[in-house]
Amino acid sequence: MTGASRGIGRAIARAFAEKGDRVAVHYASNQEDAERTFGGLPGSGHGLVRGDLSDPEVAQRIAEEAEDLVGGVDVLVNNAAFAPSPASAHPVAEVSYADWQRLWRRMVDVNVLGTANVTYCVARHMIDRGVPGRVVNIGSRGAFKGEPEFPAYGASKAALHSFGQSLAVALAPHGIAVTSVAPGFTATDRVAIKLEGESGEALRGQSPFGRVGTPEEVAAAVLYLASAEAAWASGAILDLNGASHLRM
């Protein structure tokens, strides 16, 4: 799975390993966190894969290495993303044109094109091996709710959802089901500071449950969508936001 060094990716990797699956843990640059994820996986036969998905040749190499490491990828989880952070904020009224272009390009290159390229390579392996497979994309509530501070992120996740639905139709004849999960705000180490004080109260208040989501809840949804029983869910986008945003 891509983007598995920490947070939601780590929780998903661990959930698959606990089921007895072999997991290829991909990371872009944070080797320390990736090795912590890798070292904490139960079972055996797991592997580490490093690379920047925004480079098409690297995306192809990542797919090849993962295929070799685990003896054939049957489930691809696309979690890698250039995510919102203070450094990647780009509200249109406040950011320079140069930074606007730079951040849009980076988010599209990783979140859309990188995901599309690695999915192409993994799906072709599945087709060549003639096995039923699963692709699960980690999208975002922001694709529907809007991301005024991070418009490129919201747009990239909307594109990811659409990409998944297109592939659901294209890959169904090959026995490959494609779905997406659209989490709301999720409590990970990366965003822990946002859950403090008034900002934390506001975030928890978005949901009638009075809390935010957990990485383990996202992982549980991914496990289901990757299961044999979920083939008929292909093309679905699963909202996972505690009723904090409802769409028609």
C-alpha positions in Angstrom: 0.0 0.0 0.0 1.2 3.5 -0.7 1.8 6.1 2.0 2.0 3.6 4.8 4.6 5.2 7.0 2.2 6.6 9.6 -1.3 7.7 10.5 -4.1 6.1 8.4 -1.6 4.3 6.2 0.0 2.6 9.2 -3.4 1.6 10.6 -4.4 0.0 7.3 -1.1 -1.8 6.9 -1.4 -3.2 10.4 -5.0 -4.3 9.8 -4.1 -6.3 6.8 -1.1 -7.9 8.5 -3.2 -8.9 11.4 -5.4 -10.8 9.0 -2.3 -12.7 7.8 -1.7 -10.8 4.6 1.8 -9.8 3.4 2.1 -6.1 3.1 4.4 -3.9 1.0 4.8 -0.7 3.0 5.5 2.2 0.7 6.9 5.6 1.8 8.3 8.6 0.0 11.0 9.9 2.4 10.2 9.3 6.1 12.3 6.2 6.5 12.2 6.2 10.3 8.4 6.2 10.5 8.2 3.6 7.7 10.6 1.3 9.5 8.5 1.7 12.7 5.4 0.7 10.7 7.2 -2.2 9.1 8.7 -3.4 12.4 5.3 -3.3 14.1 3.6 -5.6 11.6 2.7 -9.0 12.8 3.4 -12.0 10.7 6.1 -12.3 8.0 6.8 -11.7 4.3 6.3 -7.9 4.5 8.5 -5.5 2.6 9.5 -1.8 2.4 9.4 0.2 -0.8 10.6 3.8 -1.1 9.9 6.3 -3.8 8.3 9.5 -4.9 5.1 8.7 -6.8 5.2 11.9 -8.7 7.9 10.5 -10.9 6.2 8.1 -13.4 9.3 5.9 -13.7 9.5 5.6 -9.9 5.8 4.8 -9.7 6.5 1.9 -12.1 9.5 0.7 -10.1 7.4 0.8 -6.8 4.8 -1.4 -8.4 7.4 -3.9 -9.6 9.2 -4.0 -6.3 5.9 -4.5 -4.4 4.9 -7.3 -6.8 8.2 -9.1 -6.1 8.3 -8.5 -2.3 4.9 -10.0 -1.5 4.6 -12.5 -4.3 2.0 -10.6 -6.3 -0.2 -7.7 -5.2 -3.9 -8.6 -4.9 -5.0 -5.5 -3.1 -3.7 -2.0 -3.8 -4.5 0.7 -1.3 -3.8 4.2 -2.6 -3.2 6.3 0.5 -0.1 8.4 -0.5 -0.9 12.1 -0.8 0.6 15.5 -0.5 -1.6 16.5 2.4 -2.7 19.8 3.9 -0.3 21.4 6.3 0.7 25.0 7.2 3.4 24.8 4.5 1.0 23.7 1.8 -1.9 26.1 2.5 -2.7 28.2 -0.6 -5.8 30.4 -0.1 -6.3 32.3 -3.3 -6.4 35.7 -1.6 -3.2 35.2 0.3 -0.7 33.2 -1.7 1.6 34.3 -4.4 1.0 33.2 -8.0 4.3 31.3 -8.0 3.4 29.4 -4.8 -0.1 28.8 -6.1 1.3 27.0 -9.2 3.9 25.1 -7.2 1.5 23.7 -4.7 -1.1 22.8 -7.3 1.5 21.0 -9.4 2.8 19.0 -6.4 -0.7 18.0 -5.2 -1.8 16.9 -8.7 1.5 15.1 -9.4 1.3 13.0 -6.3 -2.4 12.7 -5.5 -3.7 12.2 -9.0 -1.0 11.3 -11.5 1.1 9.3 -9.1 -1.9 7.3 -7.9 -3.0 6.8 -11.5 0.4 5.6 -12.6 0.9 3.1 -9.8 -2.6 1.8 -10.2 -2.1 1.3 -13.9 1.1 -0.8 -13.2 -0.4 -2.8 -10.4 -3.7 -3.5 -12.3 -1.8 -4.7 -15.3 0.0 -7.2 -13.1 -3.4 -8.4 -11.8 -4.7 -8.8 -15.3 -1.6 -10.6 -16.5 -1.9 -13.0 -13.5 -5.6 -13.5 -14.1 -6.5 -13.0 -10.5 -9.4 -11.1 -8.9 -8.1 -8.0 -7.3 -9.1 -4.9 -5.3 -8.1 -1.3 -5.5 -9.1 1.0 -2.7 -8.5 4.7 -2.9 -8.3 6.9 0.2 -10.1 10.1 -0.9 -11.5 12.8 1.4 -14.6 14.5 2.6 -13.0 17.6 1.2 -13.8 16.5 -2.3 -17.4 17.2 -1.5 -17.3 19.8 1.3 -14.6 22.0 -0.2 -11.1 23.0 1.0 -10.9 26.8 0.9 -7.4 26.8 2.4 -6.3 23.9 0.2 -8.3 24.0 -3.0 -5.8 21.8 -4.9 -6.1 19.1 -2.3 -9.9 19.1 -2.5 -9.8 19.0 -6.3 -7.2 16.2 -6.3 -9.4 14.1 -4.1 -12.5 14.7 -6.2 -10.4 13.6 -9.2 -9.3 10.5 -7.3 -13.0 9.6 -6.6 -13.8 10.0 -10.3 -10.8 8.0 -11.3 -11.9 5.2 -9.1 -15.3 5.1 -10.6 -13.9 5.1 -14.1 -11.6 2.2 -13.3 -14.4 0.3 -11.6 -16.1 0.0 -14.9 -13.0 -0.6 -16.9 -11.6 -3.3 -14.6 -14.8 -5.2 -13.7 -14.4 -7.6 -16.7 -11.1 -8.6 -15.2 -12.5 -9.3 -11.8 -11.0 -6.2 -10.2 -13.2 -4.1 -8.0 -12.3 -0.5 -7.4 -13.7 1.6 -4.5 -12.9 4.8 -2.6 -13.2 5.9 1.0 -13.8 9.6 1.8 -12.8 10.1 5.5 -13.6 13.3 7.4 -11.2 14.7 9.9 -9.2 11.8 11.4 -7.1 11.9 14.5 -3.5 11.2 13.5 -0.2 12.3 15.0 0.2 14.8 12.1 -2.8 16.8 13.1 -2.8 16.2 16.8 -2.2 19.9 17.6 -5.5 20.8 15.8 -7.4 18.8 18.3 -6.3 21.0 21.2 -8.3 24.0 22.6 -11.0 25.8 20.7 -10.0 24.3 17.3 -10.4 20.8 18.7 -13.8 21.6 20.1 -14.8 23.0 16.7 -13.6 19.9 14.9 -15.4 17.6 17.2 -18.5 19.7 17.0 -18.7 19.1 13.2 -20.1 15.6 13.9 -23.2 14.9 15.9 -21.2 12.1 17.6 -19.1 14.9 19.2 -15.7 13.4 18.1 -13.5 12.9 15.1 -12.6 9.7 13.3 -9.8 7.3 14.0 -7.3 5.7 11.7 -8.6 2.3 12.8 -12.1 3.1 11.6 -10.7 4.0 8.2 -8.7 0.7 8.2 -11.8 -1.3 9.1 -13.7 0.2 6.1 -10.7 -0.6 3.8 -10.6 -4.2 5.0 -14.2 -4.6 4.0 -13.9 -3.0 0.6 -10.8 -5.2 -0.1 -12.7 -8.4 0.8 -14.2 -10.9 -1.6 -17.6 -10.1 -0.2 -17.3 -6.4 -1.3 -17.0 -7.0 -5.1 -20.5 -5.7 -5.6 -19.5 -2.4 -3.9 -17.2 -1.6 -6.9 -17.6 2.0 -7.9 -18.8 3.1 -4.5 -17.4 6.1 -2.6 -17.9 5.4 1.1 -18.4 8.5 3.3 -16.6 8.0 6.6 -17.2 11.3 8.4 -19.5 10.6 11.3 -22.4 12.5 9.6 -20.3 15.7 9.7 -21.0 16.3 6.0 -24.0 14.8 4.2 -24.2 14.8 0.4 -27.2 14.0 -1.8 
